[in-house]
């Protein structure tokens, strides 16, 4: 039974008349998602595969066209006799989805249209760790306003904004409960942005950056479609996004995936969360920088604001110059990466661990060490079936995933996009 028919029958069985607006909204979403997943496709094909009648499909497609969400792309030949139908594909070229990320040393903005065409992809170096929440939110607001101005010049309507932050997030209020590496406590990010001149019609959401990056990997990354996978951020802090059975694992309060704060060395260094020996003190970018380039370590008097890519270029240059500390540091990170990953494999039994951020840049040297250590310490049956793979989304995975959340919202409810065509 198709979803729209099932919804209607349940409503009637309860003795309550179906809300026609809700039924139409559900059917609009059904048709739009079908075109998104299976396009190009003819109206007749949509009718057959969704269980809706042809007249209804024609009406729904007309409305989706009026909202600028689908378009005709030419004839669809299905091998049958007679005139071919016109194929439908996603349009959404005038609908933009904005994902932004605030991290320790940068702010990123990423915009796609509904069909996934990239409109904006930028990252600026910014010391969020040393700036505090107020200055950081000022900079975030400027990044959002700049993106909105760019979209306005392109004639693109902003469908929504999702903000990615490395920390514990109350997604219902858009509040950062605790972001240890940023030093944020109870920061109302969504409320602050809503007071910055963003139209009230534009929804603003806030979520954990590792979870958003994991969603990006699951939908469009190197392990796309893998139903059981773990994504590791590879930033100053180390977050994890867990896909289990094809779904993001959120936990009771949405705080699942804080793998960087597993205690792996009780005699180790103090973490930004206040505990001793967290995993990210062993494998985070700050740990690598401290070991490989101690003169430029985070928090020292020689700490110069740099984008992560610049830091990695500096480390690679020192390796090329023969500095033995670089290879030793990478090997040490690889060992601890494997040790922590053994715990994740025992807990979640993934098929793939996707390495993001700086892990991906150094994957050729990290993975052999990490794989061997993981297999040494983890359950053999699970670790031998799990492999590390480097992400190809770079440091933009979280902002890309954030934009994807906006697109998903439109696919779920196309009526959030106003009718602009007669």
MARDREN-325834 format. One record per residue (C-alpha): residue in three letters; chain; x, y, z. Coordinates in Angstrom, 1 decimal. Layout:
BEGIN
- code  unit  x  y  z
- Ala  A  X  Y  Z
...
end
This chain:
BEGIN
- code  unit  x  y  z
- Unk  A  0.0  0.0  0.0
- Unk  A  1.4  3.4  -0.9
- Unk  A  2.0  5.9  1.8
- Unk  A  -0.7  8.4  0.9
- Unk  A  -3.4  5.7  0.7
- Unk  A  -2.3  4.2  4.0
- Unk  A  -2.5  7.7  5.7
- Unk  A  -6.0  8.2  4.4
- Unk  A  -7.3  4.8  5.4
- Unk  A  -5.9  5.2  9.0
- Unk  A  -7.6  8.6  9.3
- Unk  A  -10.9  7.3  8.1
- Unk  A  -10.8  4.3  10.4
- Unk  A  -10.4  6.7  13.4
- Unk  A  -13.7  8.3  12.4
- Unk  A  -12.1  11.7  11.6
- Unk  A  -12.3  13.3  8.1
- Unk  A  -9.0  13.5  6.4
- Unk  A  -7.4  16.9  6.4
- Unk  A  -7.2  17.5  2.6
- Unk  A  -4.4  20.0  3.0
- Unk  A  -2.3  17.4  4.9
- Unk  A  -3.1  14.7  2.4
- Unk  A  -2.1  16.9  -0.5
- Unk  A  1.1  18.0  1.3
- Unk  A  1.9  14.3  1.8
- Unk  A  1.3  13.5  -1.8
- Unk  A  3.4  16.4  -3.0
- Unk  A  6.2  15.1  -0.9
- Unk  A  5.7  11.6  -2.3
- Unk  A  5.9  12.8  -5.9
- Unk  A  8.8  15.1  -5.3
- Unk  A  10.9  12.4  -3.5
- Unk  A  10.1  9.9  -6.3
- Unk  A  11.4  12.3  -8.9
- Unk  A  14.4  13.0  -6.7
- Unk  A  15.2  9.3  -6.3
- Unk  A  14.2  8.0  -9.7
- Unk  A  14.2  10.9  -12.2
- Unk  A  14.1  11.5  -15.0
- Unk  A  10.7  9.8  -15.1
- Unk  A  7.4  10.3  -16.9
- Unk  A  4.2  11.3  -15.2
- Unk  A  2.7  7.9  -16.0
- Unk  A  5.6  6.2  -14.4
- Unk  A  5.2  8.3  -11.2
- Unk  A  1.5  7.4  -11.1
- Unk  A  2.2  3.6  -11.4
- Unk  A  5.1  3.5  -8.9
- Unk  A  3.4  5.7  -6.3
- Unk  A  -0.1  4.3  -6.6
- Unk  A  -1.6  7.7  -7.3
- Unk  A  -4.0  8.1  -10.2
- Unk  A  -2.8  10.0  -13.3
- Unk  A  -5.1  13.0  -12.8
- Unk  A  -3.8  13.5  -9.3
- Unk  A  -0.2  13.2  -10.4
- Unk  A  -0.8  15.8  -13.2
- Unk  A  -2.2  18.2  -10.6
- Unk  A  0.6  17.6  -8.1
- Unk  A  3.3  18.0  -10.8
- Unk  A  1.8  21.3  -11.9
- Unk  A  2.0  22.6  -8.3
- Unk  A  5.6  21.4  -7.9
- Unk  A  6.5  23.2  -11.1
- Unk  A  4.8  26.3  -9.9
- Unk  A  6.9  26.1  -6.8
- Unk  A  10.0  25.7  -9.0
- Unk  A  10.9  22.2  -7.6
- Unk  A  10.5  20.1  -10.7
- Unk  A  10.8  20.7  -14.5
- Unk  A  10.3  18.8  -17.8
- Unk  A  13.6  17.6  -19.3
- Unk  A  12.5  16.2  -22.6
- Unk  A  10.7  13.0  -23.8
- Unk  A  10.9  9.8  -21.7
- Unk  A  11.0  6.7  -23.9
- Unk  A  9.8  3.6  -22.2
- Unk  A  9.8  1.2  -25.1
- Unk  A  6.1  1.4  -25.6
- Unk  A  4.2  2.3  -28.8
- Unk  A  2.8  5.8  -29.0
- Unk  A  4.0  9.3  -28.1
- Unk  A  6.6  9.4  -25.3
- Unk  A  5.7  11.4  -22.2
- Unk  A  7.8  14.3  -21.0
- Unk  A  10.4  13.4  -18.4
- Unk  A  10.4  15.0  -15.0
- Unk  A  13.6  15.9  -13.1
- Unk  A  14.4  17.9  -10.0
- Unk  A  14.7  21.6  -10.6
- Unk  A  15.1  23.7  -7.5
- Unk  A  17.6  25.9  -9.2
- Unk  A  16.0  28.9  -7.5
- Unk  A  16.0  27.2  -4.1
- Unk  A  19.1  27.4  -1.9
- Unk  A  20.1  25.3  1.2
- Unk  A  22.7  26.9  3.4
- Unk  A  24.9  24.9  5.7
- Unk  A  27.4  26.7  8.0
- Unk  A  29.9  25.4  10.4
- Unk  A  31.7  27.0  13.3
- Unk  A  34.8  25.1  14.3
- Unk  A  37.9  25.8  16.4
- Unk  A  39.8  27.7  13.8
- Unk  A  37.5  28.3  10.9
- Unk  A  33.9  29.1  9.8
- Unk  A  32.6  27.4  6.6
- Unk  A  29.6  28.1  4.4
- Unk  A  28.2  25.7  1.8
- Unk  A  25.1  26.2  -0.4
- Unk  A  23.5  23.9  -2.9
- Unk  A  20.3  24.1  -4.8
- Unk  A  17.7  21.4  -4.5
- Unk  A  19.3  19.3  -7.2
- Unk  A  22.6  19.4  -5.4
- Unk  A  24.4  21.9  -7.6
- Unk  A  27.0  23.8  -5.5
- Unk  A  26.4  27.5  -5.4
- Unk  A  28.7  28.6  -2.6
- Unk  A  31.7  26.8  -0.9
- Unk  A  33.9  28.8  1.2
- Unk  A  35.9  28.6  4.4
- Unk  A  37.6  31.4  6.4
- Unk  A  40.2  31.1  9.1
- Unk  A  38.8  32.3  12.4
- Unk  A  40.0  31.7  16.0
- Unk  A  36.7  30.6  17.5
- Unk  A  38.5  28.9  20.4
- Unk  A  40.1  32.2  21.5
- Unk  A  37.3  34.6  20.5
- Unk  A  34.4  33.5  22.8
- Unk  A  30.8  32.9  21.8
- Unk  A  29.8  36.6  21.2
- Unk  A  32.6  37.4  18.7
- Unk  A  32.2  34.0  17.1
- Unk  A  28.5  34.5  16.6
- Unk  A  29.2  37.9  15.1
- Unk  A  31.5  36.3  12.6
- Unk  A  29.0  33.5  11.9
- Unk  A  26.3  36.1  11.3
- Unk  A  28.5  37.9  8.8
- Unk  A  29.2  34.6  7.0
- Unk  A  25.4  33.9  6.8
- Unk  A  24.6  37.5  5.6
- Unk  A  27.3  37.3  3.0
- Unk  A  25.9  34.0  1.7
- Unk  A  22.4  35.4  1.7
- Unk  A  23.6  38.5  -0.3
- Unk  A  25.2  36.2  -2.8
- Unk  A  22.0  34.1  -3.2
- Unk  A  20.0  37.3  -3.6
- Unk  A  22.2  38.4  -6.5
- Unk  A  21.7  34.9  -8.1
- Unk  A  17.9  35.2  -7.7
- Unk  A  17.9  32.2  -5.3
- Unk  A  15.4  31.9  -2.4
- Unk  A  16.9  30.6  0.8
- Unk  A  15.0  27.6  2.0
- Unk  A  16.7  27.2  5.4
- Unk  A  19.9  27.3  7.4
- Unk  A  21.5  24.6  9.4
- Unk  A  24.5  25.4  11.7
- Unk  A  27.1  22.7  12.5
- Unk  A  28.9  23.0  15.9
- Unk  A  31.3  20.6  17.5
- Unk  A  29.6  19.9  20.8
- Unk  A  26.4  18.7  22.6
- Unk  A  23.4  20.3  20.9
- Unk  A  19.8  20.8  22.1
- Unk  A  18.3  20.5  18.6
- Unk  A  14.8  21.4  19.7
- Unk  A  15.9  24.9  20.8
- Unk  A  19.0  25.3  18.6
- Unk  A  21.2  25.7  21.7
- Unk  A  24.8  24.6  22.1
- Unk  A  24.7  22.9  25.5
- Unk  A  28.5  22.4  25.8
- Unk  A  31.2  22.7  23.2
- Unk  A  34.5  22.0  25.1
- Unk  A  36.9  23.0  22.4
- Unk  A  35.1  26.3  21.8
- Unk  A  34.6  27.0  25.4
- Unk  A  30.8  27.4  24.9
- Unk  A  28.1  26.7  27.5
- Unk  A  24.4  27.2  26.9
- Unk  A  24.8  29.3  23.7
- Unk  A  21.5  30.0  22.0
- Unk  A  22.8  30.0  18.4
- Unk  A  19.4  29.8  16.6
- Unk  A  17.9  32.6  18.7
- Unk  A  21.0  34.8  18.0
- Unk  A  20.8  34.3  14.3
- Unk  A  17.0  34.9  14.3
- Unk  A  17.8  38.4  15.7
- Unk  A  20.3  39.2  12.9
- Unk  A  17.9  40.2  10.2
- Unk  A  17.2  36.7  8.8
- Unk  A  13.6  36.5  7.5
- Unk  A  11.3  34.8  9.9
- Unk  A  10.2  32.5  7.1
- Unk  A  13.7  30.9  6.9
- Unk  A  14.0  28.0  9.4
- Unk  A  17.2  27.9  11.4
- Unk  A  18.5  24.6  12.9
- Unk  A  21.6  23.7  14.9
- Unk  A  23.2  20.3  15.1
- Unk  A  26.4  18.4  16.0
- Unk  A  29.0  18.7  13.2
- Unk  A  30.1  15.1  13.3
- Unk  A  26.5  13.9  12.9
- Unk  A  26.0  16.2  10.0
- Unk  A  29.2  15.1  8.4
- Unk  A  28.2  11.5  8.8
- Unk  A  24.9  12.2  7.0
- Unk  A  26.9  13.8  4.1
- Unk  A  29.1  10.8  3.9
- Unk  A  26.2  8.4  4.0
- Unk  A  24.4  10.3  1.1
- Unk  A  27.3  11.4  -1.1
- Unk  A  30.7  10.3  0.3
- Unk  A  33.1  7.5  -0.4
- Unk  A  31.0  5.0  1.6
- Unk  A  27.6  6.3  0.4
- Unk  A  24.8  3.9  1.2
- Unk  A  26.8  1.8  3.7
- Unk  A  24.2  1.0  6.3
- Unk  A  26.6  0.6  9.2
- Unk  A  29.5  3.1  9.3
- Unk  A  31.3  5.5  11.7
- Unk  A  32.5  8.9  10.6
- Unk  A  35.4  10.5  12.5
- Unk  A  35.9  14.2  12.1
- Unk  A  39.6  14.6  12.4
- Unk  A  39.6  18.2  13.7
- Unk  A  41.1  19.7  16.9
- Unk  A  38.4  17.8  18.6
- Unk  A  37.4  14.4  17.5
- Unk  A  33.7  13.7  17.0
- Unk  A  31.9  10.7  15.7
- Unk  A  28.8  10.2  13.6
- Unk  A  27.4  6.7  13.8
- Unk  A  25.1  5.3  11.0
- Unk  A  23.5  2.1  12.2
- Unk  A  21.1  0.1  10.1
- Unk  A  20.9  3.1  7.7
- Unk  A  19.9  5.6  10.4
- Unk  A  21.9  8.2  12.3
- Unk  A  22.3  7.1  15.9
- Unk  A  21.3  10.1  18.1
- Unk  A  20.8  8.7  21.6
- Unk  A  18.2  9.6  24.2
- Unk  A  19.2  13.3  24.2
- Unk  A  20.8  13.6  20.8
- Unk  A  24.3  13.4  22.3
- Unk  A  25.5  10.1  20.8
- Unk  A  28.8  10.1  19.0
- Unk  A  30.9  12.0  21.4
- Unk  A  33.7  9.5  20.9
- Unk  A  36.5  12.0  21.3
- Unk  A  35.7  12.0  25.0
- Unk  A  36.2  8.3  25.6
- Unk  A  38.9  8.0  28.3
- Unk  A  41.7  6.0  26.8
- Unk  A  44.6  7.0  29.0
- Unk  A  43.9  7.8  32.6
- Unk  A  47.5  9.1  33.0
- Unk  A  47.3  11.3  29.9
- Unk  A  46.7  15.0  29.3
- Unk  A  43.8  17.1  30.4
- Unk  A  41.1  17.5  27.8
- Unk  A  39.1  20.6  27.1
- Unk  A  36.1  18.8  28.7
- Unk  A  37.9  18.8  32.0
- Unk  A  38.7  15.0  32.1
- Unk  A  42.1  13.3  31.8
- Unk  A  43.1  11.2  28.8
- Unk  A  40.3  11.6  26.4
- Unk  A  40.8  10.1  23.0
- Unk  A  41.0  13.4  21.2
- Unk  A  44.0  14.4  23.4
- Unk  A  45.8  11.6  21.6
- Unk  A  44.5  11.9  18.0
- Unk  A  43.0  15.4  17.6
- Unk  A  44.8  17.9  15.3
- Unk  A  46.0  19.7  18.4
- Unk  A  47.8  16.6  19.5
- Unk  A  49.5  16.1  16.1
- Unk  A  50.5  19.8  16.0
- Unk  A  51.9  19.6  19.5
- Unk  A  54.1  16.6  18.7
- Unk  A  55.1  17.6  15.1
- Unk  A  55.4  21.4  15.4
- Unk  A  55.6  22.2  19.1
- Unk  A  56.6  25.8  18.4
- Unk  A  53.2  26.4  16.8
- Unk  A  51.1  24.3  19.2
- Unk  A  47.6  25.5  20.1
- Unk  A  47.5  27.7  23.2
- Unk  A  51.2  28.6  23.1
- Unk  A  52.6  32.1  22.7
- Unk  A  53.7  31.1  19.2
- Unk  A  50.2  30.0  18.3
- Unk  A  49.4  31.8  15.0
- Unk  A  45.9  31.6  13.7
- Unk  A  45.9  29.2  10.8
- Unk  A  43.3  27.3  8.7
- Unk  A  43.8  23.5  9.2
- Unk  A  45.0  23.2  5.6
- Unk  A  47.8  25.7  6.3
- Unk  A  48.8  23.7  9.4
- Unk  A  48.9  20.5  7.5
- Unk  A  51.0  22.2  4.7
- Unk  A  53.4  23.3  7.4
- Unk  A  53.7  19.8  8.8
- Unk  A  54.2  18.3  5.4
- Unk  A  56.9  20.9  4.6
- Unk  A  58.8  20.0  7.8
- Unk  A  58.6  16.3  6.9
- Unk  A  60.0  17.1  3.4
- Unk  A  62.8  19.0  5.2
- Unk  A  63.7  15.9  7.2
- Unk  A  62.2  16.7  10.6
- Unk  A  62.0  13.3  12.3
- Unk  A  59.3  14.5  14.7
- Unk  A  56.7  14.5  11.9
- Unk  A  56.8  10.8  11.1
- Unk  A  57.0  9.9  14.8
- Unk  A  53.9  12.1  15.5
- Unk  A  51.9  10.6  12.7
- Unk  A  52.8  7.0  13.8
- Unk  A  51.8  7.8  17.4
- Unk  A  48.5  9.3  16.2
- Unk  A  47.9  6.2  14.1
- Unk  A  48.4  3.9  17.0
- Unk  A  45.9  5.7  19.2
- Unk  A  43.5  6.0  16.3
- Unk  A  43.5  2.2  16.0
- Unk  A  43.1  1.7  19.7
- Unk  A  40.1  3.9  20.0
- Unk  A  38.6  2.5  16.8
- Unk  A  38.8  -1.0  18.2
- Unk  A  36.4  0.2  20.9
- Unk  A  34.0  1.6  18.3
- Unk  A  34.1  -1.6  16.3
- Unk  A  33.3  -3.7  19.4
- Unk  A  30.4  -1.3  20.2
- Unk  A  28.8  -0.6  16.8
- Unk  A  30.1  -3.3  14.4
- Unk  A  30.5  -1.0  11.4
- Unk  A  31.7  -2.1  8.0
- Unk  A  33.6  1.1  7.4
- Unk  A  35.2  3.8  9.5
- Unk  A  35.4  7.0  7.4
- Unk  A  38.3  9.3  8.3
- Unk  A  37.5  13.0  7.8
- Unk  A  39.4  16.2  8.3
- Unk  A  43.1  15.9  8.7
- Unk  A  42.9  12.1  9.1
- Unk  A  41.9  12.0  5.4
- Unk  A  44.9  14.1  4.4
- Unk  A  47.3  11.8  6.2
- Unk  A  45.4  8.6  5.5
- Unk  A  48.2  6.9  3.5
- Unk  A  50.4  6.9  6.6
- Unk  A  47.7  6.7  9.3
- Unk  A  45.6  3.8  8.0
- Unk  A  48.2  1.0  8.0
- Unk  A  49.2  1.7  11.6
- Unk  A  45.6  2.2  12.7
- Unk  A  44.3  -0.9  11.0
- Unk  A  47.0  -3.1  12.5
- Unk  A  46.3  -1.7  16.0
- Unk  A  42.6  -2.0  15.6
- Unk  A  42.8  -5.6  14.6
- Unk  A  45.3  -6.4  17.4
- Unk  A  42.9  -5.0  20.1
- Unk  A  39.4  -5.5  18.7
- Unk  A  37.3  -8.6  18.3
- Unk  A  38.7  -10.4  15.4
- Unk  A  35.5  -11.3  13.7
- Unk  A  34.4  -7.6  13.7
- Unk  A  37.7  -5.8  13.0
- Unk  A  38.6  -8.0  10.1
- Unk  A  35.4  -7.0  8.3
- Unk  A  35.9  -3.3  9.0
- Unk  A  38.1  -1.0  7.0
- Unk  A  39.3  2.6  7.2
- Unk  A  38.6  4.8  4.2
- Unk  A  39.6  8.5  3.8
- Unk  A  36.8  10.9  3.1
- Unk  A  36.9  12.9  -0.1
- Unk  A  34.7  15.7  1.3
- Unk  A  37.6  17.4  3.1
- Unk  A  36.9  19.9  6.0
- Unk  A  33.6  20.7  4.3
- Unk  A  31.7  17.6  5.2
- Unk  A  29.8  19.1  8.1
- Unk  A  28.6  22.2  6.2
- Unk  A  27.7  20.0  3.3
- Unk  A  25.7  17.7  5.6
- Unk  A  24.0  20.8  7.1
- Unk  A  22.8  21.9  3.7
- Unk  A  21.6  18.4  3.1
- Unk  A  19.3  18.7  6.2
- Unk  A  17.6  21.7  4.6
- Unk  A  17.1  19.9  1.3
- Unk  A  15.6  16.9  3.2
- Unk  A  13.2  19.3  4.9
- Unk  A  12.0  20.6  1.5
- Unk  A  11.6  17.1  0.1
- Unk  A  9.5  16.2  3.2
- Unk  A  7.3  19.3  2.9
- Unk  A  7.4  21.0  -0.6
- Unk  A  4.9  23.6  0.6
- Unk  A  7.6  25.3  2.5
- Unk  A  8.6  26.8  -0.9
- Unk  A  6.2  29.5  -2.1
- Unk  A  4.5  29.3  -5.4
- Unk  A  6.2  31.8  -7.7
- Unk  A  5.0  30.8  -11.1
- Unk  A  1.5  31.3  -12.5
end
